Amino acid sequence: MPKPFARTTNLISIYKQLRPFISPYRYMIYGTLFLTFLGALAAQVNPLVLKYTVDEVTELVNLPDPMSEGIHVLVVITAILLGKELANIFIQFGQKFYGEKIRISVSSVLAQTAIDKILRYRIAYFNDENHETGKLQTRIDRGIESLTKLVQNFFIDILPLFSNAIIALIIMYMQNVYVGLVSTVVVPIYFYVSSLQARRLSGVRRTLRNQREQKTSGLLNLIGSIMVIKSFVREKFEGKKQYDLQMQLMDSQLYTRRTSFIYDGLKTFIEQFGVVLIILLTVYLVLDQQMTIGAIMLHIMLFNNVSSPIRQLHRIYDDMNDAFIYAEGYFDILNADEETEPNGTVVDSNIKGTFELKNVDFSYPNGTKALNNVSMRIENGKTTALVGLSGAGKSTVINLLCKFYLPDEGNITLDGIDLNQYENSFLRGDIGLVLQRNHIFQGSIEDNIRYGNMDANFEEIETAARKAYLHDQIMDLPQGYQHDATQLSGGQQQRIAIARLFLKDPPIIFLDEPTASLDAIATEQIKNSLDAIKEGRTVIIISHSLSQILDSDMIYVMKKGHVVENGTHDQLVDMNGTYREIFDASARSLNLDKLVSSYRDNQ
């Protein structure tokens, strides 16, 4: 069963988890807060100046020469407003720049932390259906986006808005308690309606997240399976699947928008109702001679400062709720400490390469039983072959020996030391692994081969490519070793993997169908190279090719997760058991009699 997401659907929980990422920038935050306070003070200048202006002009118009008497008023107003605007330029620049710098810095740290965490998780974590590539990518991308937007909202939007609102509200109370009370009453009503909107949409937002993950994952699978889709003429079928997903996503999005529009309209009405109350109350107080005409303009503008956060609240609420939802998936990845790859401490052992498995049982995370009471000994400096039909458990043995997985029961030793005691990078540094399908990284051929030894120079890379019989093919390419490695054929990419092995030059080699993607001539060439590198090393080879296993020092025959036979090729053939069945079937599939006859006729 997929593990449920950790619930982070409240601001305090998110803050606690974000705190380690924000704390390195605390001095920058303090500076931003100070600038925010200055900006909030500056925002109250216009209403106060307007009150002063209206009141002064009202008195001046009753004088015999209002123009000459009012010059000083114009000078004072101009000086104050221009000075405020000049100061505001620097305040807003500093506040927005440092707020954005905090956001970008936190975003970078969040992204790198997710990468570092993922690199430490065991292979089993990625085999969970809840951790497919598309889903993980969506959770990380949307999680970082929503969390950094939350930081941005707080330092660039919320703090200035609410600082402005609080100071404006204080001034309103100082001017008239009743007007301040009206403003205070309207704001909580608006907040309450916004909270109802958030609760109404919380479940839908989580559904939206899941649907977006399915859409992204489905698209990646679609592109990766395009050849199979076209070969079976299943374009309409796959298109219909994606269309159904898109329709479900569209229904959820429309529900979200419809609900938001209804609540936004209600909140706009509440805000305007507050404005009307302020106007009626201040006009009444003016008529009752409790305040001046200028105070009407003051209170309307101050209430505008109070209501500014209200007008922005729906957007901020949307962003905050996105953060609540997507933070769940992001922090689920970060907090999966139980998935961290177990690591040992042995780093000073001189690894020779004798493995021993004793009564090993293993099941994959999805419950598939792969190994049952498997025991085998892999001798140092010898070649051991694992033979069996697909699904017999051969590759699983290699996965266990690399510590990609841990056995459920039994134990595995290397040179007499429990395999779990070895430090992972130390152990894998002495293991060369060539799989049937090897990953090629985006980049040049040279960089992909250098992956076997990051300190290798070009001459060593070229030597490795020659041993893998790849050099001549590289030189035929327009850009040579700088050619994009992802554009090579499957066989050429397999040779890159083998060249990495030669470059790494490890004492232990695991070969899982190393020549599966190569033609007959290339297979012979690579076999000769592998035969040369195998000398004096511990080698485990999995291959359906008889030529790869005939001369192995020991062959273990596996069937449905059990070791059913072991011995040399000749010994196993004489047993007339499972190995003999596989051998005979391979000979018939190769039409070996006719091949031998043709070979003899042409000698």
N, C-alpha and C positions, 0 to 999 in steps of 0.2 A: 504494500500500500504506500502511495506517496506520502511523505511526511508533511503535515500541515505547516503553513507559514506561521512564524512567530507573529503575534498580534502587536502591531506598533501603531494602532489607530488612535493615538492621542499625542498631543504636542509635547507633553512632558517626556513620554517614552522616546520619541524621536530626538528630543534635545539631549537626553542622556546618551543616546548612541552616537549622536553627531558631535558631542562635546570633545572627544579626543581629536577629531579632525579640525575643529575650530580653534581649540585652545592655543595652538602655536601662533595664531594671528591675533591674540588678545589685545596687544598694544595698538594694533591697527584698528581693532574694534572700538577700543576706548576713544581713539581719535575721531572715529566716525560718529560715535555717540555724542561727543562734544560738539562736532559740527552740526549734528542733527538738532541739538538743543539751540544753537545759535540760529539755525534756519527757522526753527519754530518761533523764536522770538521775532525774527525779521518778518515773518508772515503776518504778524499782528500790527505792523506799522501802518499798512494801508487803511484798515478800518479806523484806527485811532486818528490818522491824519484826515480822513474823510469827515469824521465827526467834528474835529477841530475846524475844518474848512467850512462846513455847512453852518456851524454855529457862528463863526466869525463873519461869514458873508451875510448871514441873517441880520446881524447887528450893523454891519457896514452899510447895507442898502438903506438903512433909516437915517444915515448921516447926510449932511449937505453935499459933501464931495467924496463919495465912496471910493472913486478910483484912486485918488492920491493917497487916501488913508489906507487903502488895501494893498499898496505896493509891497509893504513889508510882509504881509501875509503870503503873497505869491512867492517872495524870495525864500521865506522859511519853508513853505511847502515844497518848492522846487529843490532846495538843498537837502531836505530830509529824504524825499523820494529818490532823488538821484544817488545820494550817498548810500541809501539802503540797497538800491539795485546794484551798485558797484560792489558793495560788500557781498551781496547775494550771489554774484557771479562766482566769486572765490569759494564761498560756502558750499554752493551746489556742486561746483566742480569737484572739490575735495571730497564731499560726501558721496557723490555718485562714483567717482573714480576709485576711491578706496573701498566702497561697497562692492563695486564690480571686481576689484582686485581680490577681495575676500572670496567672492563667488567663484572666480576662475581658479584660484588657488585650492579651494576646498574641492572643486570639481576634479582637478588633477589628482589630488590625494585620494579621493574616493575611487577614481578609475584605477589608479595604480594599486590600491589596497585590494580591490576585487581581483585583479590579475595575480597579485602575489598569493592571495588566498587560494585561488583556483589551482595554481601551479603546485600547491602543497597537498591538494586533496588526492585521495587514492583513486585508482581507476574505477572502482566499483561505483563511486559517486556519479560518474558520467554515464554509467549504464542504466541508471534509474530513469524511468520514463518521464519523471517529473523534472529531469535535468537535461533534456535534449538541447542540442546546440542552439536552436532558434529560441527556445524558452529562456535559456540562460542569457543569451544576448539581449533579448527584450527586457528582462528583469534588470540587467546591469545598466543598459542604456536609459530606459525610462526611469529607473530608480535614481540614477545620478542626475538626470535632467530634472526630475521633480524635487529632489532634495536641494540641489543648487538653486532652483527657482525659489524654494522656500527660504533659503539664506538670502537670496536677492530681495525677495519680498520684505523680509524682516529689516534688513539694513538699508535698503534703498526706497522701499515703499511704506511698509507698516510703521516703522519708527518715526519718520518725518510726519506722516499723516496723523498719527495718534498724538505725537508730541504737539503738533500744531493744534489738534482738537482740544487737548487738555488745557493748554495755555489759553486758548480762545474761550473755553468754558469758564476758566477761573476769572478772566476779565469780565465776562458776562455777569457772573455772580457779584463781582465787585461793583459793577454798574447798577445792577438791579437783581435782587434775589429771585423775583417771580419769573423774570425772563430766563434766568439761569435754570430754574426748576423745570420750565416747559422744555427747554433743550435737553435737560437731563432725562426727562421722562420719555421723550421720543426715541432716544438712542437705544435703550435696552429693548424696546419693542422691535426695533429693526434687527438687533442682534438675535433676538428670539426667533424671528421669522427666518433669518439666515441659518440658524442652527437646525430648524425644522427641515429646511431645504437640504442641508448636508446629510441629515439622518435619512431622509427620503431617498437620497441618491447613493448612499454608501454601498449598499449591496449591488446596485447596478454598476458602480465603478469597478468593483471587484470582478464582476462578470465581464465587463469590458476588457479588463486586463487579461483575463484568461482567453478571451476571444482574440485579442491582438496577438497573444503568444501563439495560439493555434494557427492564426493566419500567417505569421512570420515563419513558423516551423514548417507549415504546409508548403509555403512558397519555396523554401530552401530544399525540401524533399522533392518538390516538383522539378526544380532545375537539375538536381542531382540525378533524377530518374528519367530525364527527358528521352534518352535513347530507348529505354525499355517501354516507355509510354508510346512512342512513335512506332516501335516494332510491333506492338500488339494493337495498334490503332485505338488507343484509349484516350485520345485527346478530349472527346466529348465527356467521357466519364469523369476524368480528372477536373475538367473545366466545371462540371456540375458540382463536384465536391467543393471546389473553391468558391463557386457562386453561392452555395448554401451557407458556407461560413461567412461570406461577405454580407448576405442578407441578414443573418443573425446579428452580425456586428452593426449593420445599419439600423436594425430595429432598436438595439440597445442605445445607439447614439441618438436616434430620434426621440426616444423616451427621455433621455437625459436632457436634450435641448428643450423639449416641450415642458418638462417639469421646471427647468431653469427659467424659461420665459414667463411662466405663470408666477413663480415666486419673485422674479425680478420686477414684474409689473406691480405686485403687491408692495414690494419694498420702495419702489419709486413713489407710489401713492402715499406711503407713510412719511417719506421724506418731504414731499410737497405739502402734506398736511401739517407737518411741523413748521414749514416756512409760513403758511397761512396763519397759524396760531401766533407766531412771533410778530408778524405784521399787525394782526388785530390787537395783540396785547400792547405793543409799543405805541401804536396810534392812540389807543385808549389812555395810556400813561401820559402821552404828550398833551392830549386834550384835557387831561386832569392836572396838567402842569407839574407832573412829577419828573419829567425828563424833557430835554430839548429835542428839536427836530433832528439835529445831527445824531442823536442817540438812536433814532430809527434806523438810519443807514449803518451805524456802528453795529447794532445787534443783528441786522440782516447779514452783513458781511461776516461777522463773527460766527453766526450760525452756519454760514456757508463753509467756514473753516472747520466747524464741528461736523458738518454733514459730508465733507469731502471723503473721510474714511468710509462713510456709509456708502457713498456712490462707488467706491472702489472695493467694497467688502465682498461683493459677489465674485469678482475676479480673484481676489485673494483667497476667498473660501474655496473656489474651484482648485486653485493651485495647491492649497493646503490639503484638500481632500485627495488630490492626485498624489501628494507626498505621502499621506497616510497609507494609501493603497499600494503604491509602487515601492514605498520603503519596506513594506513587508517582504516582497520578493528579494529586494537588494540585501537587506540585513539577514534574510534567511541564508543567502549565499555566504555572507561574511561570518555568520555565527555558527556555521556547520562545523564546529571544532571537532566533533566526533568523527567527521569524515577526513580529518587530517591524516596523511599517510604516516603510519607508525615508523619510527626510526630507531635504529640501534646506536651503539657508541663505539663499536670496534672499528678502528681506522688504521691500526698499525700492524695488522696481520699480513703476512706474505702469502697472498692467495695462490694456491696451486691449482685447485679446480676439482676436488673430489666431492661430489654431491651424494647424499644418501637420503632417500625418502623412506619413512617408516610408517606404514598403516595410515596413509594420508587420505582423508575425505575432504571433498570440497563441493560446495553448491554456489552458483552465481546468485547475485542479489535478487533476480527474478524468480528464484526457487528451483532453477534447473540443476539437477544433480549431475556433476561433471566427473567426479572421481570417487571411487569406492575402494577403500582399503588398499591403496596403491603403495607398493614398496618396490624400490629399485635402487641400484648403486651405479653411479656414473663415475668412472675412473679418470683420475688425472692423466692428461696426456694421451687419452684414447678417444676414439670416435664412437659415439653411441647413437643409434638410430631408433626413432619411435615410429612404429608402423601401425596402421589400422585404418578402418573406414572413417569417413567424415563423421564427426561427432563422437569419436571414440575417447577424446580427452587429451590428445597429443599436445595441442597448442596450450591447453590449460596447464600442463606440466611446466612448460616454458614460462608461462605467466607467473606461476608460483615460484620458480627458481629465480626470476627477476624481482620478486617481491612486489609485483603489481597487485597481487592478491595474497591473502594469508589463508592457510588451510583451516578448515573447521575442526578437524581432528587430526591426530598424528603430528609428526614433526619432521622438519627438513634441516639437515646439517650441511655445512660446507667446510671441508677440511677439519671435521670434528667439532666445529663451533655452530651452535644454533643459528640458522639463517637470520632470525629476527634480531640477533645481537649486532649484526653488521650495520654500519651507517649506510644509508641508501646510496648516496652519491659515490661513496667509496666502493661499494659493491658493484654498482652499475658501471663505474669507470673502468672496471676490469672485464666487462662483458660486451661482446659485439653481437648485435642482433640484426638479422636480415629476415624480413617477413615476406609473405607472398605479395602483399600490397604495402608499399612503403610510402610514407608521406613525403611529398616534394614541396618545399617552402617557396613562396613567391620570391623570386630573385634569380640571380645568375647561376649557371652550372658550377662555377668556381665556388661561390658561397655555399651552395648545397653540399658539395663534396667536403668543404672545409668544416662542415658541421661535425664531421668525425673527429677533428682535432682543430680547435679554434686557433691554435698557435702555429699551425702549419704554414709554411711558405709556399709559393706557387710551384716551385720545383717538386715539392713533396706531393702536392695535389696532382700535378701532371703524372707523376710516377704511379700514384694510386689509380688514376684514370687508365693508364696503360695496362696495369694489372687486371683491371676490369674490362679490358678490350673496348674501351669507350673513347680513347684519345683520338683515333682516326676519324670517328664519326663526329666528334666535337670540332675537329679542324675543318670538316666539310661545311660547317654552319657559318653563316655570314659574320656573326660576331664571336665565333669561337667560344672560349670559356665564359664570355660575358653574355652569351645567349640566354634567354629566359628559359629556365629549367622546366617550368610548367607546360611549355609548348612541345616538349619531347614526347616521343612515343612511350607506350607502357614498358616496352623492353629496355629502352634507353634510360628511363627513370629507374628501372630495377638495377641497371648497371651502376647508376649513381649511388644507390644504397650499398651495393657491393664495394664500390670505390671508397665509401665512407668507412667500411669495415677494414679495408686495407690501410687506410690512413690512421685509424684508431689503433690498430695492431694490438688487440687485447689478448690476454692469456686464455679466455673462455669465449667460445663462439657458439651462438645459437642460430641455426639456419632452419627457417620454416618455409619450405617450398621456395628456395632461393632462386631457382631457374624457371619458375612457373610461367613467366611472361616472355621467355626467350625462345628463339628458334633453335633448331637442332645444332647448327654450327656454333651459335653463341653459347648454347648449353655446354657443348664440349669444351669450348675455350674457357668458360667460367669454371667448369669442373676441374680443369687442369690447374687454374689459379688457386681454387679453393683447396685442392689436394696439396698444393705447395704450402699454403698458409696454415693448414691443419697440423702440420708436423710439430710435435712437441706441445700441442695445445689440447685443452679439453673441448671437445666438439659434441654438440647434440644436433642432430639433423632430423627434420621431418620432411619426407618427400614421397610422392607416389611414383617417382621415377626410379626404376630398379637400379640403374647405373649409379645412383647417388648413395645407395644403402648396401649394395652387395659386399663391399669390402670393409664394412663397419666392424669394429672390434666386438661390439655387443649390440644386439637388436632386441628391443622390447616390443612385443605385440600387444596392442590394446584393443579392447572391445567393450563398448558401452561402459566406459569408465573403469574397467578392470584391466590389470595386466594378466593376460592369459598364457603367454609364452615368452621365453627369452632364451637367447643363445646366439651363436653365429649363424650366418646364412645357411651353411651346409647342415648344421645341426637342426635348424628349424625346418628345412625342407624335408629332412629325414623323419621328422615328427608327424608329417602328414596331417597337420592341424590347421589352425586359422591362417598362419603365415603361408602355408602351402596353397591354401585356397586363394589368398590374395596374389601370390606369385603366379599361379596358373592363370588366374583371371587377367592379370597384367600382361602375361605372355600372349594370351588369346587376343586381348584388345589391341596389342601391337602387331598382330598377325606375324608373330615371331618366326614361325616356320618358313613363311614365304620370304621374310627379310633375310634369314640365314641362308636360304637356298639361293637367293639373288646375290647375296654377298659372296658366296662360294663360287658361283658361276662367273663372277667378274674378277676373281683373283687370278 
